């Protein structure tokens, strides 16, 4: 029983750490990048975001990609799995 409680506490802490890292990452971005990342986290695609904002796909793509580069640089991440083309 104690092990189950401990496991739950560890999982809760890990979730909080993930949130904290995400908040740190979002705070590194411009306001527009933050808005777009939050939309992506809610499940919208780059195409959908572009359509909603009335801008070109490439504008949203570049904005999101620059945010990704900031996150990778700050957290020392060299590679992120990319989908096969």
N, CA, C and O atoms as CSV, one atom per row, in Angstrom:
chain,resi,resn,atom,element,x,y,z
A,1,UNK,N,N,0.816,-1.200,0.000
A,1,UNK,CA,C,0.000,0.000,0.000
A,1,UNK,C,C,0.864,1.270,0.000
A,1,UNK,O,O,0.595,2.208,-0.750
A,2,UNK,N,N,1.897,1.293,0.840
A,2,UNK,CA,C,2.782,2.453,0.897
A,2,UNK,C,C,3.490,2.650,-0.432
A,2,UNK,O,O,3.725,3.780,-0.858
A,3,UNK,N,N,3.829,1.543,-1.085
A,3,UNK,CA,C,4.519,1.622,-2.367
A,3,UNK,C,C,3.641,2.304,-3.416
A,3,UNK,O,O,4.127,3.089,-4.229
A,4,UNK,N,N,2.353,1.999,-3.389
A,4,UNK,CA,C,1.412,2.606,-4.343
A,4,UNK,C,C,1.333,4.117,-4.123
A,4,UNK,O,O,1.327,4.891,-5.080
A,5,UNK,N,N,1.273,4.523,-2.873
A,5,UNK,CA,C,1.201,5.955,-2.549
A,5,UNK,C,C,2.479,6.652,-2.997
A,5,UNK,O,O,2.434,7.733,-3.584
A,6,UNK,N,N,3.619,6.026,-2.714
A,6,UNK,CA,C,4.896,6.599,-3.122
A,6,UNK,C,C,4.969,6.730,-4.640
A,6,UNK,O,O,5.416,7.752,-5.161
A,7,UNK,N,N,4.530,5.697,-5.339
A,7,UNK,CA,C,4.543,5.727,-6.803
A,7,UNK,C,C,3.673,6.872,-7.323
A,7,UNK,O,O,4.065,7.579,-8.251
A,8,UNK,N,N,2.503,7.056,-6.730
A,8,UNK,CA,C,1.609,8.145,-7.139
A,8,UNK,C,C,2.257,9.506,-6.895
A,8,UNK,O,O,2.126,10.417,-7.713
A,9,UNK,N,N,2.954,9.641,-5.773
A,9,UNK,CA,C,3.619,10.908,-5.456
A,9,UNK,C,C,4.743,11.191,-6.444
A,9,UNK,O,O,4.929,12.329,-6.874
A,10,UNK,N,N,5.490,10.155,-6.802
A,10,UNK,CA,C,6.564,10.315,-7.781
A,10,UNK,C,C,5.977,10.733,-9.128
A,10,UNK,O,O,6.505,11.636,-9.776
A,11,UNK,N,N,4.895,10.087,-9.554
A,11,UNK,CA,C,4.259,10.426,-10.827
A,11,UNK,C,C,3.739,11.856,-10.827
A,11,UNK,O,O,3.870,12.564,-11.825
A,12,UNK,N,N,3.151,12.285,-9.717
A,12,UNK,CA,C,2.665,13.666,-9.613
A,12,UNK,C,C,3.824,14.657,-9.715
A,12,UNK,O,O,3.715,15.682,-10.387
A,13,UNK,N,N,4.929,14.345,-9.047
A,13,UNK,CA,C,6.097,15.216,-9.103
A,13,UNK,C,C,6.642,15.304,-10.524
A,13,UNK,O,O,6.997,16.389,-10.986
A,14,UNK,N,N,6.710,14.177,-11.214
A,14,UNK,CA,C,7.189,14.173,-12.594
A,14,UNK,C,C,6.291,15.017,-13.494
A,14,UNK,O,O,6.782,15.739,-14.361
A,15,UNK,N,N,4.997,14.929,-13.292
A,15,UNK,CA,C,4.075,15.754,-14.079
A,15,UNK,C,C,4.307,17.234,-13.812
A,15,UNK,O,O,4.300,18.044,-14.739
A,16,UNK,N,N,4.514,17.587,-12.547
A,16,UNK,CA,C,4.786,18.985,-12.209
A,16,UNK,C,C,6.091,19.460,-12.842
A,16,UNK,O,O,6.174,20.585,-13.335
A,17,UNK,N,N,7.104,18.605,-12.827
A,17,UNK,CA,C,8.373,18.971,-13.454
A,17,UNK,C,C,8.203,19.186,-14.945
A,17,UNK,O,O,8.803,20.097,-15.515
A,18,UNK,N,N,7.385,18.351,-15.585
A,18,UNK,CA,C,7.124,18.522,-17.018
A,18,UNK,C,C,6.451,19.867,-17.265
A,18,UNK,O,O,6.807,20.590,-18.195
A,19,UNK,N,N,5.473,20.194,-16.420
A,19,UNK,CA,C,4.775,21.476,-16.566
A,19,UNK,C,C,5.740,22.639,-16.375
A,19,UNK,O,O,5.707,23.617,-17.122
A,20,UNK,N,N,6.599,22.522,-15.367
A,20,UNK,CA,C,7.562,23.589,-15.094
A,20,UNK,C,C,8.495,23.797,-16.277
A,20,UNK,O,O,8.763,24.931,-16.672
A,21,UNK,N,N,8.989,22.702,-16.840
A,21,UNK,CA,C,9.889,22.811,-17.995
A,21,UNK,C,C,9.160,23.412,-19.185
A,21,UNK,O,O,9.725,24.218,-19.924
A,22,UNK,N,N,7.899,23.019,-19.370
A,22,UNK,CA,C,7.117,23.579,-20.470
A,22,UNK,C,C,6.917,25.071,-20.260
A,22,UNK,O,O,7.049,25.853,-21.201
A,23,UNK,N,N,6.600,25.469,-19.041
A,23,UNK,CA,C,6.419,26.895,-18.756
A,23,UNK,C,C,7.709,27.675,-18.979
A,23,UNK,O,O,7.682,28.788,-19.505
A,24,UNK,N,N,8.828,27.100,-18.584
A,24,UNK,CA,C,10.123,27.751,-18.822
A,24,UNK,C,C,10.333,27.908,-20.321
A,24,UNK,O,O,10.720,28.975,-20.797
A,25,UNK,N,N,10.075,26.833,-21.061
A,25,UNK,CA,C,10.261,26.853,-22.514
A,25,UNK,C,C,9.362,27.903,-23.161
A,25,UNK,O,O,9.818,28.667,-24.012
A,26,UNK,N,N,8.095,27.948,-22.767
A,26,UNK,CA,C,7.167,28.918,-23.355
A,26,UNK,C,C,7.603,30.349,-23.045
A,26,UNK,O,O,7.438,31.241,-23.877
A,27,UNK,N,N,8.151,30.569,-21.866
A,27,UNK,CA,C,8.586,31.914,-21.498
A,27,UNK,C,C,9.797,32.390,-22.290
A,27,UNK,O,O,10.106,33.581,-22.290
A,28,UNK,N,N,10.482,31.477,-22.960
A,28,UNK,CA,C,11.617,31.846,-23.799
A,28,UNK,C,C,11.168,32.359,-25.163
A,28,UNK,O,O,11.952,32.958,-25.900
A,29,UNK,N,N,9.911,32.122,-25.489
A,29,UNK,CA,C,9.388,32.418,-26.824
A,29,UNK,C,C,8.748,33.799,-26.875
A,29,UNK,O,O,8.417,34.397,-25.851
A,30,UNK,N,N,8.588,34.282,-28.101
A,30,UNK,CA,C,7.832,35.519,-28.297
A,30,UNK,C,C,6.366,35.239,-27.986
A,30,UNK,O,O,5.953,34.082,-27.901
A,31,UNK,N,N,5.590,36.291,-27.818
A,31,UNK,CA,C,4.158,36.118,-27.538
A,31,UNK,C,C,3.478,35.297,-28.634
A,31,UNK,O,O,2.675,34.411,-28.341
A,32,UNK,N,N,3.795,35.588,-29.879
A,32,UNK,CA,C,3.175,34.873,-31.001
A,32,UNK,C,C,3.563,33.391,-30.986
A,32,UNK,O,O,2.722,32.519,-31.205
A,33,UNK,N,N,4.839,33.119,-30.726
A,33,UNK,CA,C,5.277,31.718,-30.652
A,33,UNK,C,C,4.558,30.995,-29.513
A,33,UNK,O,O,4.150,29.843,-29.661
A,34,UNK,N,N,4.407,31.674,-28.380
A,34,UNK,CA,C,3.693,31.075,-27.248
A,34,UNK,C,C,2.258,30.729,-27.631
A,34,UNK,O,O,1.780,29.628,-27.361
A,35,UNK,N,N,1.584,31.677,-28.258
A,35,UNK,CA,C,0.197,31.450,-28.680
A,35,UNK,C,C,0.100,30.239,-29.590
A,35,UNK,O,O,-0.781,29.396,-29.425
A,36,UNK,N,N,1.002,30.158,-30.543
A,36,UNK,CA,C,0.963,29.055,-31.512
A,36,UNK,C,C,1.304,27.721,-30.861
A,36,UNK,O,O,0.683,26.705,-31.175
A,37,UNK,N,N,2.268,27.710,-29.973
A,37,UNK,CA,C,2.616,26.479,-29.275
A,37,UNK,C,C,1.451,26.018,-28.404
A,37,UNK,O,O,1.173,24.821,-28.324
A,38,UNK,N,N,0.778,26.946,-27.760
A,38,UNK,CA,C,-0.371,26.573,-26.932
A,38,UNK,C,C,-1.484,25.974,-27.791
A,38,UNK,O,O,-2.167,25.045,-27.359
A,39,UNK,N,N,-1.666,26.490,-28.985
A,39,UNK,CA,C,-2.661,25.918,-29.897
A,39,UNK,C,C,-2.257,24.511,-30.328
A,39,UNK,O,O,-3.101,23.620,-30.423
A,40,UNK,N,N,-0.976,24.316,-30.588
A,40,UNK,CA,C,-0.490,22.986,-30.961
A,40,UNK,C,C,-0.686,22.013,-29.802
A,40,UNK,O,O,-1.091,20.869,-30.008
A,41,UNK,N,N,-0.401,22.466,-28.589
A,41,UNK,CA,C,-0.581,21.614,-27.417
A,41,UNK,C,C,-2.047,21.258,-27.188
A,41,UNK,O,O,-2.352,20.240,-26.567
A,42,UNK,N,N,-2.949,22.090,-27.687
A,42,UNK,CA,C,-4.378,21.793,-27.604
A,42,UNK,C,C,-4.844,20.910,-28.759
A,42,UNK,O,O,-6.014,20.536,-28.827
A,43,UNK,N,N,-3.914,20.576,-29.674
A,43,UNK,CA,C,-4.243,19.634,-30.731
A,43,UNK,C,C,-4.459,20.211,-32.115
A,43,UNK,O,O,-4.801,19.473,-33.040
A,44,UNK,N,N,-4.268,21.515,-32.282
A,44,UNK,CA,C,-4.431,22.097,-33.610
A,44,UNK,C,C,-3.194,21.835,-34.460
A,44,UNK,O,O,-2.081,21.752,-33.941
A,45,UNK,N,N,-3.391,21.708,-35.754
A,45,UNK,CA,C,-2.274,21.528,-36.671
A,45,UNK,C,C,-1.759,22.894,-37.120
A,45,UNK,O,O,-2.414,23.917,-36.916
A,46,UNK,N,N,-0.599,22.894,-37.720
A,46,UNK,CA,C,-0.041,24.136,-38.254
A,46,UNK,C,C,-0.980,24.714,-39.311
A,46,UNK,O,O,-1.192,25.926,-39.362
A,47,UNK,N,N,-1.535,23.854,-40.144
A,47,UNK,CA,C,-2.479,24.315,-41.171
A,47,UNK,C,C,-3.705,24.976,-40.548
A,47,UNK,O,O,-4.161,26.021,-41.014
A,48,UNK,N,N,-4.230,24.364,-39.500
A,48,UNK,CA,C,-5.405,24.929,-38.833
A,48,UNK,C,C,-5.089,26.277,-38.202
A,48,UNK,O,O,-5.891,27.208,-38.279
A,49,UNK,N,N,-3.930,26.380,-37.584
A,49,UNK,CA,C,-3.534,27.642,-36.962
A,49,UNK,C,C,-3.407,28.732,-38.017
A,49,UNK,O,O,-3.879,29.852,-37.822
A,50,UNK,N,N,-2.773,28.401,-39.127
A,50,UNK,CA,C,-2.631,29.375,-40.212
A,50,UNK,C,C,-3.994,29.833,-40.714
A,50,UNK,O,O,-4.199,31.020,-40.968
A,51,UNK,N,N,-4.915,28.902,-40.857
A,51,UNK,CA,C,-6.251,29.238,-41.347
A,51,UNK,C,C,-6.968,30.146,-40.349
A,51,UNK,O,O,-7.580,31.140,-40.740
A,52,UNK,N,N,-6.893,29.809,-39.069
A,52,UNK,CA,C,-7.547,30.615,-38.029
A,52,UNK,C,C,-6.980,32.026,-37.982
A,52,UNK,O,O,-7.717,33.003,-37.847
A,53,UNK,N,N,-5.651,32.118,-38.096
A,53,UNK,CA,C,-4.988,33.422,-38.001
A,53,UNK,C,C,-5.012,34.197,-39.316
A,53,UNK,O,O,-4.697,35.386,-39.347
A,54,UNK,N,N,-5.385,33.524,-40.397
A,54,UNK,CA,C,-5.423,34.194,-41.694
A,54,UNK,C,C,-4.046,34.514,-42.235
A,54,UNK,O,O,-3.846,35.526,-42.908
A,55,UNK,N,N,-3.085,33.628,-41.930
A,55,UNK,CA,C,-1.716,33.821,-42.411
A,55,UNK,C,C,-1.286,32.591,-43.199
A,55,UNK,O,O,-1.986,31.579,-43.234
A,56,UNK,N,N,-0.129,32.698,-43.825
A,56,UNK,CA,C,0.382,31.588,-44.614
A,56,UNK,C,C,0.913,30.477,-43.706
A,56,UNK,O,O,1.402,30.724,-42.604
A,57,UNK,N,N,0.799,29.262,-44.203
A,57,UNK,CA,C,1.292,28.083,-43.503
A,57,UNK,C,C,2.758,28.257,-43.108
A,57,UNK,O,O,3.138,27.963,-41.974
A,58,UNK,N,N,3.569,28.730,-44.035
A,58,UNK,CA,C,5.005,28.843,-43.799
A,58,UNK,C,C,5.311,29.803,-42.654
A,58,UNK,O,O,6.291,29.608,-41.935
A,59,UNK,N,N,4.489,30.835,-42.474
A,59,UNK,CA,C,4.691,31.772,-41.365
A,59,UNK,C,C,4.518,31.076,-40.020
A,59,UNK,O,O,5.320,31.263,-39.105
A,60,UNK,N,N,3.468,30.274,-39.912
A,60,UNK,CA,C,3.229,29.536,-38.671
A,60,UNK,C,C,4.310,28.479,-38.480
A,60,UNK,O,O,4.846,28.320,-37.383
A,61,UNK,N,N,4.623,27.764,-39.546
A,61,UNK,CA,C,5.657,26.725,-39.469
A,61,UNK,C,C,6.976,27.305,-38.968
A,61,UNK,O,O,7.597,26.753,-38.060
A,62,UNK,N,N,7.403,28.418,-39.559
A,62,UNK,CA,C,8.668,29.035,-39.163
A,62,UNK,C,C,8.639,29.511,-37.712
A,62,UNK,O,O,9.622,29.367,-36.986
A,63,UNK,N,N,7.522,30.072,-37.302
A,63,UNK,CA,C,7.376,30.557,-35.935
A,63,UNK,C,C,7.483,29.405,-34.935
A,63,UNK,O,O,8.198,29.502,-33.938
A,64,UNK,N,N,6.770,28.323,-35.211
A,64,UNK,CA,C,6.798,27.159,-34.332
A,64,UNK,C,C,8.194,26.530,-34.328
A,64,UNK,O,O,8.690,26.113,-33.281
A,65,UNK,N,N,8.811,26.466,-35.486
A,65,UNK,CA,C,10.139,25.885,-35.600
A,65,UNK,C,C,11.182,26.706,-34.822
A,65,UNK,O,O,12.065,26.135,-34.182
A,66,UNK,N,N,11.081,28.027,-34.876
A,66,UNK,CA,C,12.007,28.869,-34.097
A,66,UNK,C,C,11.828,28.633,-32.600
A,66,UNK,O,O,12.803,28.604,-31.849
A,67,UNK,N,N,10.587,28.465,-32.174
A,67,UNK,CA,C,10.334,28.131,-30.770
A,67,UNK,C,C,10.957,26.801,-30.398
A,67,UNK,O,O,11.530,26.657,-29.318
A,68,UNK,N,N,10.848,25.827,-31.292
A,68,UNK,CA,C,11.443,24.515,-31.068
A,68,UNK,C,C,12.957,24.617,-30.934
A,68,UNK,O,O,13.555,23.981,-30.065
A,69,UNK,N,N,13.567,25.412,-31.790
A,69,UNK,CA,C,15.021,25.594,-31.740
A,69,UNK,C,C,15.451,26.219,-30.417
A,69,UNK,O,O,16.479,25.842,-29.854
A,70,UNK,N,N,14.657,27.185,-29.918
A,70,UNK,CA,C,14.968,27.796,-28.628
A,70,UNK,C,C,14.929,26.759,-27.515
A,70,UNK,O,O,15.812,26.716,-26.658
A,71,UNK,N,N,13.903,25.932,-27.539
A,71,UNK,CA,C,13.767,24.900,-26.506
A,71,UNK,C,C,14.946,23.940,-26.561
A,71,UNK,O,O,15.540,23.612,-25.533
A,72,UNK,N,N,15.279,23.497,-27.761
A,72,UNK,CA,C,16.383,22.555,-27.915
A,72,UNK,C,C,17.695,23.153,-27.426
A,72,UNK,O,O,18.488,22.472,-26.776
A,73,UNK,N,N,17.923,24.412,-27.734
A,73,UNK,CA,C,19.165,25.073,-27.349
A,73,UNK,C,C,19.244,25.223,-25.827
A,73,UNK,O,O,20.269,24.906,-25.223
A,74,UNK,N,N,18.181,25.698,-25.219
A,74,UNK,CA,C,18.191,25.963,-23.787
A,74,UNK,C,C,18.284,24.670,-22.970
A,74,UNK,O,O,18.974,24.625,-21.952
A,75,UNK,N,N,17.593,23.630,-23.414
A,75,UNK,CA,C,17.592,22.381,-22.661
A,75,UNK,C,C,18.653,21.396,-23.146
A,75,UNK,O,O,18.725,20.268,-22.658
A,76,UNK,N,N,19.477,21.820,-24.105
A,76,UNK,CA,C,20.565,20.976,-24.562
A,76,UNK,C,C,20.112,19.732,-25.289
A,76,UNK,O,O,20.733,18.676,-25.169
A,77,UNK,N,N,19.044,19.847,-26.036
A,77,UNK,CA,C,18.517,18.711,-26.791
A,77,UNK,C,C,19.071,18.804,-28.206
A,77,UNK,O,O,18.862,19.796,-28.905
A,78,UNK,N,N,19.781,17.757,-28.617
A,78,UNK,CA,C,20.396,17.770,-29.944
A,78,UNK,C,C,19.474,17.284,-31.039
A,78,UNK,O,O,19.491,17.814,-32.150
A,79,UNK,N,N,18.673,16.285,-30.739
A,79,UNK,CA,C,17.794,15.739,-31.771
A,79,UNK,C,C,16.421,15.455,-31.171
A,79,UNK,O,O,16.284,15.120,-29.994
A,80,UNK,N,N,15.434,15.599,-32.005
A,80,UNK,CA,C,14.067,15.205,-31.676
A,80,UNK,C,C,13.603,14.339,-32.822
A,80,UNK,O,O,13.857,14.653,-33.985
A,81,UNK,N,N,12.920,13.245,-32.503
A,81,UNK,CA,C,12.469,12.341,-33.570
A,81,UNK,C,C,11.650,13.097,-34.599
A,81,UNK,O,O,10.741,13.857,-34.263
A,82,UNK,N,N,11.986,12.876,-35.839
A,82,UNK,CA,C,11.273,13.520,-36.949
A,82,UNK,C,C,10.504,12.467,-37.700
A,82,UNK,O,O,10.975,11.338,-37.837
A,83,UNK,N,N,9.318,12.812,-38.196
A,83,UNK,CA,C,8.565,11.835,-38.980
A,83,UNK,C,C,9.297,11.549,-40.305
A,83,UNK,O,O,9.954,12.421,-40.873
A,84,UNK,N,N,9.164,10.327,-40.765
A,84,UNK,CA,C,9.764,9.965,-42.065
A,84,UNK,C,C,9.052,10.669,-43.187
A,84,UNK,O,O,7.829,10.805,-43.175
A,85,UNK,N,N,9.826,11.119,-44.165
A,85,UNK,CA,C,9.225,11.804,-45.311
A,85,UNK,C,C,8.910,10.822,-46.395
A,85,UNK,O,O,8.396,11.205,-47.446
